Amino acid sequence: MNIARELNLVLDETLSLGGRGASFTRDTALLGAIPELDSMAVVSLITALEQHFGIMVDDDDIDGSTFATVGSLADFVSSKLGN
């Protein structure tokens, strides 16, 4: 599984980015840089990640740095998958 590619798809779909997510790299800033990713969207994104990747995310698992960049979010998902 290519976590980065799958993550970009989840981001694009969940945030209704209209295909912009396909061009995201590990360095693409998320929280505070993408208007669609507000506090309510974070909740939706966590749910989408849980469903797509089959992971469980506890409230104390995450903080703002988790959503800083695509890379930090990919690393988080990877750690939850045990990779």
PDB file of N, CA, C and O in Angstrom:
ATOM      1  N   MET A   1       0.850  -1.190   0.000  1.00  0.00           N
ATOM      2  CA  MET A   1       0.000   0.000   0.000  1.00  0.00           C
ATOM      3  C   MET A   1       0.887   1.242   0.000  1.00  0.00           C
ATOM      4  O   MET A   1       1.815   1.358   0.801  1.00  0.00           O
ATOM      5  N   ASN A   2       0.591   2.156  -0.899  1.00  0.00           N
ATOM      6  CA  ASN A   2       1.294   3.425  -0.936  1.00  0.00           C
ATOM      7  C   ASN A   2       0.502   4.410  -0.070  1.00  0.00           C
ATOM      8  O   ASN A   2      -0.487   4.995  -0.511  1.00  0.00           O
ATOM      9  N   ILE A   3       0.964   4.576   1.174  1.00  0.00           N
ATOM     10  CA  ILE A   3       0.228   5.392   2.139  1.00  0.00           C
ATOM     11  C   ILE A   3       0.071   6.831   1.655  1.00  0.00           C
ATOM     12  O   ILE A   3      -1.000   7.421   1.796  1.00  0.00           O
ATOM     13  N   ALA A   4       1.128   7.391   1.090  1.00  0.00           N
ATOM     14  CA  ALA A   4       1.065   8.788   0.642  1.00  0.00           C
ATOM     15  C   ALA A   4       0.002   8.966  -0.438  1.00  0.00           C
ATOM     16  O   ALA A   4      -0.782   9.913  -0.386  1.00  0.00           O
ATOM     17  N   ARG A   5      -0.027   8.067  -1.408  1.00  0.00           N
ATOM     18  CA  ARG A   5      -1.012   8.170  -2.494  1.00  0.00           C
ATOM     19  C   ARG A   5      -2.427   7.993  -1.947  1.00  0.00           C
ATOM     20  O   ARG A   5      -3.336   8.747  -2.292  1.00  0.00           O
ATOM     21  N   GLU A   6      -2.600   6.991  -1.095  1.00  0.00           N
ATOM     22  CA  GLU A   6      -3.914   6.748  -0.496  1.00  0.00           C
ATOM     23  C   GLU A   6      -4.348   7.936   0.359  1.00  0.00           C
ATOM     24  O   GLU A   6      -5.515   8.329   0.341  1.00  0.00           O
ATOM     25  N   LEU A   7      -3.411   8.502   1.100  1.00  0.00           N
ATOM     26  CA  LEU A   7      -3.714   9.658   1.951  1.00  0.00           C
ATOM     27  C   LEU A   7      -4.153  10.844   1.104  1.00  0.00           C
ATOM     28  O   LEU A   7      -5.104  11.541   1.460  1.00  0.00           O
ATOM     29  N   ASN A   8      -3.474  11.079  -0.007  1.00  0.00           N
ATOM     30  CA  ASN A   8      -3.860  12.183  -0.892  1.00  0.00           C
ATOM     31  C   ASN A   8      -5.283  11.993  -1.407  1.00  0.00           C
ATOM     32  O   ASN A   8      -6.041  12.956  -1.521  1.00  0.00           O
ATOM     33  N   LEU A   9      -5.643  10.757  -1.716  1.00  0.00           N
ATOM     34  CA  LEU A   9      -7.007  10.472  -2.176  1.00  0.00           C
ATOM     35  C   LEU A   9      -8.028  10.766  -1.072  1.00  0.00           C
ATOM     36  O   LEU A   9      -9.072  11.365  -1.327  1.00  0.00           O
ATOM     37  N   VAL A  10      -7.717  10.339   0.151  1.00  0.00           N
ATOM     38  CA  VAL A  10      -8.621  10.578   1.279  1.00  0.00           C
ATOM     39  C   VAL A  10      -8.752  12.077   1.543  1.00  0.00           C
ATOM     40  O   VAL A  10      -9.855  12.574   1.772  1.00  0.00           O
ATOM     41  N   LEU A  11      -7.640  12.790   1.513  1.00  0.00           N
ATOM     42  CA  LEU A  11      -7.677  14.241   1.719  1.00  0.00           C
ATOM     43  C   LEU A  11      -8.526  14.910   0.646  1.00  0.00           C
ATOM     44  O   LEU A  11      -9.376  15.748   0.947  1.00  0.00           O
ATOM     45  N   ASP A  12      -8.290  14.535  -0.606  1.00  0.00           N
ATOM     46  CA  ASP A  12      -9.012  15.148  -1.710  1.00  0.00           C
ATOM     47  C   ASP A  12     -10.511  14.909  -1.598  1.00  0.00           C
ATOM     48  O   ASP A  12     -11.318  15.821  -1.782  1.00  0.00           O
ATOM     49  N   GLU A  13     -10.867  13.668  -1.295  1.00  0.00           N
ATOM     50  CA  GLU A  13     -12.282  13.307  -1.206  1.00  0.00           C
ATOM     51  C   GLU A  13     -12.952  13.941   0.014  1.00  0.00           C
ATOM     52  O   GLU A  13     -14.031  14.522  -0.101  1.00  0.00           O
ATOM     53  N   THR A  14     -12.323  13.833   1.164  1.00  0.00           N
ATOM     54  CA  THR A  14     -12.916  14.316   2.409  1.00  0.00           C
ATOM     55  C   THR A  14     -13.058  15.835   2.425  1.00  0.00           C
ATOM     56  O   THR A  14     -14.046  16.369   2.929  1.00  0.00           O
ATOM     57  N   LEU A  15     -12.070  16.521   1.873  1.00  0.00           N
ATOM     58  CA  LEU A  15     -12.078  17.990   1.900  1.00  0.00           C
ATOM     59  C   LEU A  15     -12.664  18.589   0.629  1.00  0.00           C
ATOM     60  O   LEU A  15     -12.680  19.811   0.474  1.00  0.00           O
ATOM     61  N   SER A  16     -13.148  17.745  -0.286  1.00  0.00           N
ATOM     62  CA  SER A  16     -13.731  18.201  -1.560  1.00  0.00           C
ATOM     63  C   SER A  16     -12.788  19.155  -2.295  1.00  0.00           C
ATOM     64  O   SER A  16     -13.159  20.278  -2.636  1.00  0.00           O
ATOM     65  N   LEU A  17     -11.569  18.686  -2.529  1.00  0.00           N
ATOM     66  CA  LEU A  17     -10.543  19.527  -3.139  1.00  0.00           C
ATOM     67  C   LEU A  17     -10.575  19.494  -4.668  1.00  0.00           C
ATOM     68  O   LEU A  17      -9.806  20.206  -5.313  1.00  0.00           O
ATOM     69  N   GLY A  18     -11.436  18.693  -5.244  1.00  0.00           N
ATOM     70  CA  GLY A  18     -11.582  18.682  -6.695  1.00  0.00           C
ATOM     71  C   GLY A  18     -10.342  18.260  -7.453  1.00  0.00           C
ATOM     72  O   GLY A  18     -10.070  18.773  -8.539  1.00  0.00           O
ATOM     73  N   GLY A  19      -9.587  17.329  -6.892  1.00  0.00           N
ATOM     74  CA  GLY A  19      -8.389  16.826  -7.564  1.00  0.00           C
ATOM     75  C   GLY A  19      -7.096  17.482  -7.132  1.00  0.00           C
ATOM     76  O   GLY A  19      -6.023  16.994  -7.487  1.00  0.00           O
ATOM     77  N   ARG A  20      -7.154  18.579  -6.373  1.00  0.00           N
ATOM     78  CA  ARG A  20      -5.922  19.260  -5.932  1.00  0.00           C
ATOM     79  C   ARG A  20      -5.053  18.361  -5.075  1.00  0.00           C
ATOM     80  O   ARG A  20      -3.831  18.503  -5.066  1.00  0.00           O
ATOM     81  N   GLY A  21      -5.680  17.425  -4.347  1.00  0.00           N
ATOM     82  CA  GLY A  21      -4.924  16.551  -3.457  1.00  0.00           C
ATOM     83  C   GLY A  21      -3.943  15.651  -4.180  1.00  0.00           C
ATOM     84  O   GLY A  21      -2.968  15.197  -3.581  1.00  0.00           O
ATOM     85  N   ALA A  22      -4.178  15.384  -5.450  1.00  0.00           N
ATOM     86  CA  ALA A  22      -3.294  14.502  -6.217  1.00  0.00           C
ATOM     87  C   ALA A  22      -1.886  15.075  -6.349  1.00  0.00           C
ATOM     88  O   ALA A  22      -0.927  14.322  -6.522  1.00  0.00           O
ATOM     89  N   SER A  23      -1.750  16.391  -6.269  1.00  0.00           N
ATOM     90  CA  SER A  23      -0.439  17.017  -6.429  1.00  0.00           C
ATOM     91  C   SER A  23       0.280  17.260  -5.100  1.00  0.00           C
ATOM     92  O   SER A  23       1.383  17.804  -5.090  1.00  0.00           O
ATOM     93  N   PHE A  24      -0.322  16.868  -3.994  1.00  0.00           N
ATOM     94  CA  PHE A  24       0.306  17.077  -2.687  1.00  0.00           C
ATOM     95  C   PHE A  24       1.562  16.234  -2.549  1.00  0.00           C
ATOM     96  O   PHE A  24       1.614  15.096  -3.014  1.00  0.00           O
ATOM     97  N   THR A  25       2.576  16.804  -1.905  1.00  0.00           N
ATOM     98  CA  THR A  25       3.806  16.079  -1.579  1.00  0.00           C
ATOM     99  C   THR A  25       3.917  16.001  -0.056  1.00  0.00           C
ATOM    100  O   THR A  25       3.086  16.560   0.661  1.00  0.00           O
ATOM    101  N   ARG A  26       4.936  15.313   0.429  1.00  0.00           N
ATOM    102  CA  ARG A  26       5.145  15.199   1.874  1.00  0.00           C
ATOM    103  C   ARG A  26       5.281  16.582   2.527  1.00  0.00           C
ATOM    104  O   ARG A  26       4.930  16.758   3.694  1.00  0.00           O
ATOM    105  N   ASP A  27       5.788  17.550   1.777  1.00  0.00           N
ATOM    106  CA  ASP A  27       6.040  18.886   2.330  1.00  0.00           C
ATOM    107  C   ASP A  27       4.839  19.823   2.234  1.00  0.00           C
ATOM    108  O   ASP A  27       4.903  20.953   2.718  1.00  0.00           O
ATOM    109  N   THR A  28       3.747  19.373   1.619  1.00  0.00           N
ATOM    110  CA  THR A  28       2.569  20.227   1.484  1.00  0.00           C
ATOM    111  C   THR A  28       1.984  20.526   2.862  1.00  0.00           C
ATOM    112  O   THR A  28       1.631  19.617   3.613  1.00  0.00           O
ATOM    113  N   ALA A  29       1.890  21.812   3.178  1.00  0.00           N
ATOM    114  CA  ALA A  29       1.324  22.224   4.465  1.00  0.00           C
ATOM    115  C   ALA A  29      -0.187  22.003   4.452  1.00  0.00           C
ATOM    116  O   ALA A  29      -0.851  22.232   3.441  1.00  0.00           O
ATOM    117  N   LEU A  30      -0.713  21.560   5.577  1.00  0.00           N
ATOM    118  CA  LEU A  30      -2.144  21.287   5.681  1.00  0.00           C
ATOM    119  C   LEU A  30      -2.830  22.280   6.608  1.00  0.00           C
ATOM    120  O   LEU A  30      -3.390  23.276   6.149  1.00  0.00           O
ATOM    121  N   LEU A  31      -2.789  22.015   7.910  1.00  0.00           N
ATOM    122  CA  LEU A  31      -3.516  22.827   8.884  1.00  0.00           C
ATOM    123  C   LEU A  31      -3.024  24.265   8.839  1.00  0.00           C
ATOM    124  O   LEU A  31      -1.838  24.534   9.032  1.00  0.00           O
ATOM    125  N   GLY A  32      -3.940  25.179   8.585  1.00  0.00           N
ATOM    126  CA  GLY A  32      -3.596  26.590   8.488  1.00  0.00           C
ATOM    127  C   GLY A  32      -3.231  27.029   7.083  1.00  0.00           C
ATOM    128  O   GLY A  32      -3.154  28.228   6.812  1.00  0.00           O
ATOM    129  N   ALA A  33      -3.003  26.071   6.175  1.00  0.00           N
ATOM    130  CA  ALA A  33      -2.619  26.416   4.808  1.00  0.00           C
ATOM    131  C   ALA A  33      -3.718  26.090   3.801  1.00  0.00           C
ATOM    132  O   ALA A  33      -3.812  26.725   2.751  1.00  0.00           O
ATOM    133  N   ILE A  34      -4.540  25.112   4.119  1.00  0.00           N
ATOM    134  CA  ILE A  34      -5.638  24.724   3.235  1.00  0.00           C
ATOM    135  C   ILE A  34      -6.935  25.156   3.903  1.00  0.00           C
ATOM    136  O   ILE A  34      -7.312  24.614   4.942  1.00  0.00           O
ATOM    137  N   PRO A  35      -7.623  26.135   3.308  1.00  0.00           N
ATOM    138  CA  PRO A  35      -8.839  26.673   3.945  1.00  0.00           C
ATOM    139  C   PRO A  35      -9.891  25.609   4.249  1.00  0.00           C
ATOM    140  O   PRO A  35     -10.637  25.727   5.221  1.00  0.00           O
ATOM    141  N   GLU A  36      -9.948  24.568   3.413  1.00  0.00           N
ATOM    142  CA  GLU A  36     -10.951  23.526   3.606  1.00  0.00           C
ATOM    143  C   GLU A  36     -10.701  22.698   4.878  1.00  0.00           C
ATOM    144  O   GLU A  36     -11.614  22.037   5.374  1.00  0.00           O
ATOM    145  N   LEU A  37      -9.476  22.732   5.400  1.00  0.00           N
ATOM    146  CA  LEU A  37      -9.144  21.944   6.588  1.00  0.00           C
ATOM    147  C   LEU A  37      -9.297  22.810   7.843  1.00  0.00           C
ATOM    148  O   LEU A  37      -8.324  23.319   8.398  1.00  0.00           O
ATOM    149  N   ASP A  38     -10.553  22.956   8.266  1.00  0.00           N
ATOM    150  CA  ASP A  38     -10.832  23.683   9.499  1.00  0.00           C
ATOM    151  C   ASP A  38     -11.079  22.661  10.619  1.00  0.00           C
ATOM    152  O   ASP A  38     -10.945  21.456  10.407  1.00  0.00           O
ATOM    153  N   SER A  39     -11.436  23.145  11.794  1.00  0.00           N
ATOM    154  CA  SER A  39     -11.578  22.244  12.941  1.00  0.00           C
ATOM    155  C   SER A  39     -12.654  21.184  12.717  1.00  0.00           C
ATOM    156  O   SER A  39     -12.497  20.044  13.155  1.00  0.00           O
ATOM    157  N   MET A  40     -13.732  21.542  12.048  1.00  0.00           N
ATOM    158  CA  MET A  40     -14.778  20.554  11.770  1.00  0.00           C
ATOM    159  C   MET A  40     -14.304  19.528  10.744  1.00  0.00           C
ATOM    160  O   MET A  40     -14.636  18.346  10.840  1.00  0.00           O
ATOM    161  N   ALA A  41     -13.531  19.981   9.768  1.00  0.00           N
ATOM    162  CA  ALA A  41     -13.019  19.072   8.739  1.00  0.00           C
ATOM    163  C   ALA A  41     -12.016  18.085   9.327  1.00  0.00           C
ATOM    164  O   ALA A  41     -11.903  16.960   8.840  1.00  0.00           O
ATOM    165  N   VAL A  42     -11.289  18.488  10.365  1.00  0.00           N
ATOM    166  CA  VAL A  42     -10.337  17.577  11.013  1.00  0.00           C
ATOM    167  C   VAL A  42     -11.088  16.353  11.549  1.00  0.00           C
ATOM    168  O   VAL A  42     -10.621  15.224  11.405  1.00  0.00           O
ATOM    169  N   VAL A  43     -12.236  16.578  12.158  1.00  0.00           N
ATOM    170  CA  VAL A  43     -13.044  15.469  12.690  1.00  0.00           C
ATOM    171  C   VAL A  43     -13.469  14.539  11.555  1.00  0.00           C
ATOM    172  O   VAL A  43     -13.372  13.318  11.680  1.00  0.00           O
ATOM    173  N   SER A  44     -13.936  15.110  10.462  1.00  0.00           N
ATOM    174  CA  SER A  44     -14.338  14.310   9.302  1.00  0.00           C
ATOM    175  C   SER A  44     -13.149  13.559   8.717  1.00  0.00           C
ATOM    176  O   SER A  44     -13.277  12.406   8.307  1.00  0.00           O
ATOM    177  N   LEU A  45     -12.002  14.212   8.682  1.00  0.00           N
ATOM    178  CA  LEU A  45     -10.802  13.588   8.130  1.00  0.00           C
ATOM    179  C   LEU A  45     -10.353  12.413   8.994  1.00  0.00           C
ATOM    180  O   LEU A  45      -9.970  11.367   8.468  1.00  0.00           O
ATOM    181  N   ILE A  46     -10.397  12.575  10.298  1.00  0.00           N
ATOM    182  CA  ILE A  46     -10.027  11.473  11.197  1.00  0.00           C
ATOM    183  C   ILE A  46     -10.943  10.275  10.965  1.00  0.00           C
ATOM    184  O   ILE A  46     -10.474   9.139  10.887  1.00  0.00           O
ATOM    185  N   THR A  47     -12.231  10.521  10.855  1.00  0.00           N
ATOM    186  CA  THR A  47     -13.190   9.443  10.587  1.00  0.00           C
ATOM    187  C   THR A  47     -12.881   8.767   9.255  1.00  0.00           C
ATOM    188  O   THR A  47     -12.903   7.540   9.156  1.00  0.00           O
ATOM    189  N   ALA A  48     -12.593   9.568   8.232  1.00  0.00           N
ATOM    190  CA  ALA A  48     -12.273   9.018   6.913  1.00  0.00           C
ATOM    191  C   ALA A  48     -10.993   8.183   6.954  1.00  0.00           C
ATOM    192  O   ALA A  48     -10.917   7.133   6.315  1.00  0.00           O
ATOM    193  N   LEU A  49      -9.995   8.642   7.695  1.00  0.00           N
ATOM    194  CA  LEU A  49      -8.742   7.889   7.824  1.00  0.00           C
ATOM    195  C   LEU A  49      -8.985   6.559   8.525  1.00  0.00           C
ATOM    196  O   LEU A  49      -8.452   5.526   8.119  1.00  0.00           O
ATOM    197  N   GLU A  50      -9.789   6.593   9.578  1.00  0.00           N
ATOM    198  CA  GLU A  50     -10.107   5.360  10.305  1.00  0.00           C
ATOM    199  C   GLU A  50     -10.785   4.358   9.378  1.00  0.00           C
ATOM    200  O   GLU A  50     -10.444   3.175   9.378  1.00  0.00           O
ATOM    201  N   GLN A  51     -11.732   4.827   8.598  1.00  0.00           N
ATOM    202  CA  GLN A  51     -12.465   3.933   7.709  1.00  0.00           C
ATOM    203  C   GLN A  51     -11.589   3.429   6.567  1.00  0.00           C
ATOM    204  O   GLN A  51     -11.597   2.238   6.257  1.00  0.00           O
ATOM    205  N   HIS A  52     -10.842   4.318   5.947  1.00  0.00           N
ATOM    206  CA  HIS A  52     -10.046   3.956   4.776  1.00  0.00           C
ATOM    207  C   HIS A  52      -8.896   3.010   5.129  1.00  0.00           C
ATOM    208  O   HIS A  52      -8.651   2.024   4.434  1.00  0.00           O
ATOM    209  N   PHE A  53      -8.198   3.327   6.218  1.00  0.00           N
ATOM    210  CA  PHE A  53      -7.011   2.554   6.573  1.00  0.00           C
ATOM    211  C   PHE A  53      -7.285   1.474   7.622  1.00  0.00           C
ATOM    212  O   PHE A  53      -6.407   0.664   7.919  1.00  0.00           O
ATOM    213  N   GLY A  54      -8.496   1.459   8.182  1.00  0.00           N
ATOM    214  CA  GLY A  54      -8.823   0.462   9.192  1.00  0.00           C
ATOM    215  C   GLY A  54      -8.065   0.659  10.492  1.00  0.00           C
ATOM    216  O   GLY A  54      -7.644  -0.308  11.126  1.00  0.00           O
ATOM    217  N   ILE A  55      -7.893   1.910  10.886  1.00  0.00           N
ATOM    218  CA  ILE A  55      -7.168   2.233  12.117  1.00  0.00           C
ATOM    219  C   ILE A  55      -8.124   2.846  13.123  1.00  0.00           C
ATOM    220  O   ILE A  55      -9.235   3.247  12.776  1.00  0.00           O
ATOM    221  N   MET A  56      -7.686   2.917  14.371  1.00  0.00           N
ATOM    222  CA  MET A  56      -8.426   3.608  15.425  1.00  0.00           C
ATOM    223  C   MET A  56      -7.571   4.779  15.895  1.00  0.00           C
ATOM    224  O   MET A  56      -6.384   4.621  16.181  1.00  0.00           O
ATOM    225  N   VAL A  57      -8.187   5.948  15.970  1.00  0.00           N
ATOM    226  CA  VAL A  57      -7.475   7.144  16.414  1.00  0.00           C
ATOM    227  C   VAL A  57      -8.110   7.616  17.709  1.00  0.00           C
ATOM    228  O   VAL A  57      -9.286   7.978  17.739  1.00  0.00           O
ATOM    229  N   ASP A  58      -7.326   7.611  18.779  1.00  0.00           N
ATOM    230  CA  ASP A  58      -7.791   8.117  20.069  1.00  0.00           C
ATOM    231  C   ASP A  58      -7.515   9.612  20.146  1.00  0.00           C
ATOM    232  O   ASP A  58      -6.595  10.124  19.508  1.00  0.00           O
ATOM    233  N   ASP A  59      -8.330  10.304  20.940  1.00  0.00           N
ATOM    234  CA  ASP A  59      -8.175  11.756  21.072  1.00  0.00           C
ATOM    235  C   ASP A  59      -6.766  12.157  21.481  1.00  0.00           C
ATOM    236  O   ASP A  59      -6.246  13.167  21.007  1.00  0.00           O
ATOM    237  N   ASP A  60      -6.148  11.378  22.353  1.00  0.00           N
ATOM    238  CA  ASP A  60      -4.816  11.754  22.826  1.00  0.00           C
ATOM    239  C   ASP A  60      -3.706  11.300  21.883  1.00  0.00           C
ATOM    240  O   ASP A  60      -2.528  11.502  22.176  1.00  0.00           O
ATOM    241  N   ASP A  61      -4.067  10.689  20.752  1.00  0.00           N
ATOM    242  CA  ASP A  61      -3.087  10.287  19.740  1.00  0.00           C
ATOM    243  C   ASP A  61      -2.636  11.461  18.887  1.00  0.00           C
ATOM    244  O   ASP A  61      -1.559  11.429  18.290  1.00  0.00           O
ATOM    245  N   ILE A  62      -3.466  12.496  18.833  1.00  0.00           N
ATOM    246  CA  ILE A  62      -3.222  13.548  17.854  1.00  0.00           C
ATOM    247  C   ILE A  62      -3.096  14.920  18.492  1.00  0.00           C
ATOM    248  O   ILE A  62      -3.636  15.184  19.567  1.00  0.00           O
ATOM    249  N   ASP A  63      -2.373  15.779  17.804  1.00  0.00           N
ATOM    250  CA  ASP A  63      -2.311  17.194  18.154  1.00  0.00           C
ATOM    251  C   ASP A  63      -2.112  17.960  16.843  1.00  0.00           C
ATOM    252  O   ASP A  63      -2.104  17.356  15.771  1.00  0.00           O
ATOM    253  N   GLY A  64      -1.958  19.233  16.919  1.00  0.00           N
ATOM    254  CA  GLY A  64      -1.832  20.050  15.714  1.00  0.00           C
ATOM    255  C   GLY A  64      -0.686  19.631  14.812  1.00  0.00           C
ATOM    256  O   GLY A  64      -0.793  19.728  13.589  1.00  0.00           O
ATOM    257  N   SER A  65       0.412  19.164  15.402  1.00  0.00           N
ATOM    258  CA  SER A  65       1.573  18.788  14.591  1.00  0.00           C
ATOM    259  C   SER A  65       1.280  17.585  13.698  1.00  0.00           C
ATOM    260  O   SER A  65       1.927  17.413  12.665  1.00  0.00           O
ATOM    261  N   THR A  66       0.312  16.750  14.084  1.00  0.00           N
ATOM    262  CA  THR A  66      -0.059  15.599  13.268  1.00  0.00           C
ATOM    263  C   THR A  66      -0.556  16.063  11.909  1.00  0.00           C
ATOM    264  O   THR A  66      -0.318  15.400  10.899  1.00  0.00           O
ATOM    265  N   PHE A  67      -1.247  17.200  11.878  1.00  0.00           N
ATOM    266  CA  PHE A  67      -1.853  17.720  10.656  1.00  0.00           C
ATOM    267  C   PHE A  67      -1.052  18.867  10.045  1.00  0.00           C
ATOM    268  O   PHE A  67      -1.578  19.618   9.224  1.00  0.00           O
ATOM    269  N   ALA A  68       0.220  19.009  10.438  1.00  0.00           N
ATOM    270  CA  ALA A  68       1.040  20.114   9.928  1.00  0.00           C
ATOM    271  C   ALA A  68       1.302  19.982   8.431  1.00  0.00           C
ATOM    272  O   ALA A  68       1.157  20.951   7.687  1.00  0.00           O
ATOM    273  N   THR A  69       1.688  18.787   7.990  1.00  0.00           N
ATOM    274  CA  THR A  69       1.993  18.544   6.579  1.00  0.00           C
ATOM    275  C   THR A  69       1.436  17.183   6.167  1.00  0.00           C
ATOM    276  O   THR A  69       1.037  16.374   7.005  1.00  0.00           O
ATOM    277  N   VAL A  70       1.421  16.955   4.873  1.00  0.00           N
ATOM    278  CA  VAL A  70       1.024  15.640   4.375  1.00  0.00           C
ATOM    279  C   VAL A  70       1.965  14.576   4.936  1.00  0.00           C
ATOM    280  O   VAL A  70       1.531  13.482   5.297  1.00  0.00           O
ATOM    281  N   GLY A  71       3.252  14.901   5.008  1.00  0.00           N
ATOM    282  CA  GLY A  71       4.240  13.957   5.527  1.00  0.00           C
ATOM    283  C   GLY A  71       4.004  13.595   6.976  1.00  0.00           C
ATOM    284  O   GLY A  71       4.098  12.423   7.340  1.00  0.00           O
ATOM    285  N   SER A  72       3.696  14.578   7.814  1.00  0.00           N
ATOM    286  CA  SER A  72       3.460  14.280   9.231  1.00  0.00           C
ATOM    287  C   SER A  72       2.202  13.436   9.402  1.00  0.00           C
ATOM    288  O   SER A  72       2.145  12.571  10.276  1.00  0.00           O
ATOM    289  N   LEU A  73       1.195  13.686   8.567  1.00  0.00           N
ATOM    290  CA  LEU A  73      -0.034  12.894   8.637  1.00  0.00           C
ATOM    291  C   LEU A  73       0.211  11.480   8.103  1.00  0.00           C
ATOM    292  O   LEU A  73      -0.314  10.509   8.649  1.00  0.00           O
ATOM    293  N   ALA A  74       1.004  11.365   7.042  1.00  0.00           N
ATOM    294  CA  ALA A  74       1.348  10.045   6.502  1.00  0.00           C
ATOM    295  C   ALA A  74       2.146   9.236   7.524  1.00  0.00           C
ATOM    296  O   ALA A  74       1.923   8.036   7.680  1.00  0.00           O
ATOM    297  N   ASP A  75       3.066   9.886   8.211  1.00  0.00           N
ATOM    298  CA  ASP A  75       3.859   9.206   9.248  1.00  0.00           C
ATOM    299  C   ASP A  75       2.955   8.721  10.375  1.00  0.00           C
ATOM    300  O   ASP A  75       3.148   7.625  10.902  1.00  0.00           O
ATOM    301  N   PHE A  76       1.975   9.531  10.743  1.00  0.00           N
ATOM    302  CA  PHE A  76       1.030   9.152  11.789  1.00  0.00           C
ATOM    303  C   PHE A  76       0.240   7.918  11.362  1.00  0.00           C
ATOM    304  O   PHE A  76       0.126   6.958  12.125  1.00  0.00           O
ATOM    305  N   VAL A  77      -0.309   7.940  10.141  1.00  0.00           N
ATOM    306  CA  VAL A  77      -1.074   6.799   9.634  1.00  0.00           C
ATOM    307  C   VAL A  77      -0.188   5.562   9.591  1.00  0.00           C
ATOM    308  O   VAL A  77      -0.608   4.475   9.985  1.00  0.00           O
ATOM    309  N   SER A  78       1.033   5.732   9.114  1.00  0.00           N
ATOM    310  CA  SER A  78       1.964   4.609   9.033  1.00  0.00           C
ATOM    311  C   SER A  78       2.234   4.012  10.406  1.00  0.00           C
ATOM    312  O   SER A  78       2.313   2.792  10.553  1.00  0.00           O
ATOM    313  N   SER A  79       2.375   4.871  11.409  1.00  0.00           N
ATOM    314  CA  SER A  79       2.637   4.375  12.771  1.00  0.00           C
ATOM    315  C   SER A  79       1.418   3.606  13.308  1.00  0.00           C
ATOM    316  O   SER A  79       1.567   2.617  14.025  1.00  0.00           O
ATOM    317  N   LYS A  80       0.219   4.073  12.952  1.00  0.00           N
ATOM    318  CA  LYS A  80      -0.990   3.387  13.396  1.00  0.00           C
ATOM    319  C   LYS A  80      -1.152   2.031  12.699  1.00  0.00           C
ATOM    320  O   LYS A  80      -1.747   1.104  13.248  1.00  0.00           O
ATOM    321  N   LEU A  81      -0.612   1.934  11.483  1.00  0.00           N
ATOM    322  CA  LEU A  81      -0.667   0.681  10.737  1.00  0.00           C
ATOM    323  C   LEU A  81       0.438  -0.284  11.170  1.00  0.00           C
ATOM    324  O   LEU A  81       0.457  -1.447  10.766  1.00  0.00           O
ATOM    325  N   GLY A  82       1.355   0.216  11.996  1.00  0.00           N
ATOM    326  CA  GLY A  82       2.453  -0.616  12.470  1.00  0.00           C
ATOM    327  C   GLY A  82       3.584  -0.746  11.477  1.00  0.00           C
ATOM    328  O   GLY A  82       4.377  -1.685  11.548  1.00  0.00           O
ATOM    329  N   ASN A  83       3.664   0.211  10.534  1.00  0.00           N
ATOM    330  CA  ASN A  83       4.747   0.192   9.534  1.00  0.00           C
ATOM    331  C   ASN A  83       5.973   0.899  10.045  1.00  0.00           C
ATOM    332  O   ASN A  83       6.978   0.979   9.339  1.00  0.00           O
TER     333      ASN A  83
END
